Amino acid sequence: MTTRKPQETASAAADPLAAAAAAFANSRDAEKAAIRAMEDAKRSRQAAAEHLKAARNTLAEQIVAEAKAGIRQKTILERLNGVYTRESVRRICREAGIEPAE
């Protein structure tokens, strides 16, 4: 955000029109800065969502690999540290065409 120079604000104190113009300019600059911040946040959110999707897919692949190797569901759940529930692991395995070992 850009604020007006001291001489602009000093002259604005003596001139109500200049004061209003300076206030408008500052508000416009603040809005532009807020719009840029929102655009940056949107890009950051999109990148985070893509990263999350990739991490979710990798985790699902690892769960399926463990289940195919005969690792018990209880052991898989313990190693997940609470990231997924038992039903989520079952769903992931079933979507891959395998029944998780109890």
C-alpha positions as CSV (number, residue, x, y, z in Angstrom):
1,M,0.0,0.0,0.0
2,T,1.3,3.4,-0.9
3,T,0.6,6.4,1.3
4,R,0.8,9.9,0.1
5,K,4.0,12.0,0.7
6,P,4.1,14.4,3.7
7,Q,3.9,17.5,1.6
8,E,0.7,16.1,0.0
9,T,-0.8,15.5,3.4
10,A,0.3,18.9,4.8
11,S,-1.3,20.7,1.8
12,A,-4.3,18.5,2.2
13,A,-4.9,19.7,5.8
14,A,-5.3,23.2,4.4
15,D,-7.3,22.1,1.4
16,P,-10.4,19.9,2.0
17,L,-10.5,18.9,-1.7
18,A,-6.9,17.8,-1.6
19,A,-7.5,15.9,1.6
20,A,-10.4,14.1,0.0
21,A,-8.3,13.3,-3.1
22,A,-5.5,12.0,-0.9
23,A,-7.9,9.8,1.1
24,F,-9.4,8.5,-2.1
25,A,-5.9,7.7,-3.6
26,N,-4.9,5.9,-0.4
27,S,-8.1,3.9,-0.4
28,R,-7.6,3.0,-4.0
29,D,-4.1,1.9,-3.3
30,A,-5.2,-0.2,-0.4
31,E,-7.9,-1.9,-2.5
32,K,-5.3,-2.7,-5.2
33,A,-3.0,-4.2,-2.6
34,A,-5.9,-6.2,-1.1
35,I,-6.7,-7.5,-4.6
36,R,-3.1,-8.6,-5.2
37,A,-3.0,-10.3,-1.8
38,M,-6.2,-12.2,-2.7
39,E,-4.8,-13.3,-6.0
40,D,-1.6,-14.4,-4.3
41,A,-3.7,-16.3,-1.7
42,K,-5.7,-18.0,-4.5
43,R,-2.5,-19.2,-6.2
44,S,-1.2,-20.4,-2.9
45,R,-4.4,-22.3,-2.1
46,Q,-4.4,-23.9,-5.6
47,A,-0.8,-25.0,-5.1
48,A,-1.6,-26.4,-1.7
49,A,-4.7,-28.3,-3.1
50,E,-2.5,-29.9,-5.8
51,H,0.1,-30.9,-3.3
52,L,-2.6,-32.4,-1.0
53,K,-4.0,-34.4,-3.9
54,A,-0.6,-35.7,-4.9
55,A,0.1,-36.6,-1.2
56,R,-3.3,-38.3,-0.9
57,N,-2.7,-40.4,-4.0
58,T,0.8,-41.4,-2.8
59,L,-0.6,-42.4,0.6
60,A,-3.4,-44.4,-1.0
61,E,-0.8,-46.2,-3.2
62,Q,1.3,-47.1,-0.2
63,I,-1.8,-48.4,1.7
64,V,-2.7,-50.6,-1.2
65,A,0.9,-51.9,-1.5
66,E,0.9,-52.7,2.2
67,A,-2.4,-54.5,2.0
68,K,-1.3,-56.4,-1.1
69,A,1.8,-57.5,0.8
70,G,-0.5,-59.0,3.4
71,I,0.0,-56.4,6.1
72,R,-2.9,-56.5,8.5
73,Q,-5.3,-53.5,8.5
74,K,-4.6,-53.0,12.2
75,T,-0.9,-52.6,11.5
76,I,-1.5,-50.2,8.6
77,L,-3.8,-48.1,10.8
78,E,-1.2,-48.0,13.6
79,R,1.4,-46.7,11.1
80,L,-0.9,-44.1,9.7
81,N,-0.9,-42.3,13.1
82,G,-4.6,-41.4,12.9
83,V,-4.5,-39.9,9.4
84,Y,-7.3,-42.2,8.2
85,T,-10.0,-44.2,9.9
86,R,-10.4,-48.0,9.5
87,E,-13.3,-47.4,7.1
88,S,-11.2,-45.1,5.0
89,V,-8.5,-47.8,4.7
90,R,-11.1,-50.3,3.8
91,R,-12.5,-48.0,1.1
92,I,-9.1,-47.3,-0.4
93,C,-8.3,-51.1,-0.5
94,R,-11.7,-52.0,-2.0
95,E,-11.4,-49.3,-4.7
96,A,-8.1,-51.0,-5.6
97,G,-9.9,-54.3,-5.8
98,I,-8.6,-55.9,-2.6
99,E,-10.1,-56.8,0.7
100,P,-7.9,-55.6,3.6
101,A,-6.7,-58.3,5.9
102,E,-8.2,-57.9,9.4
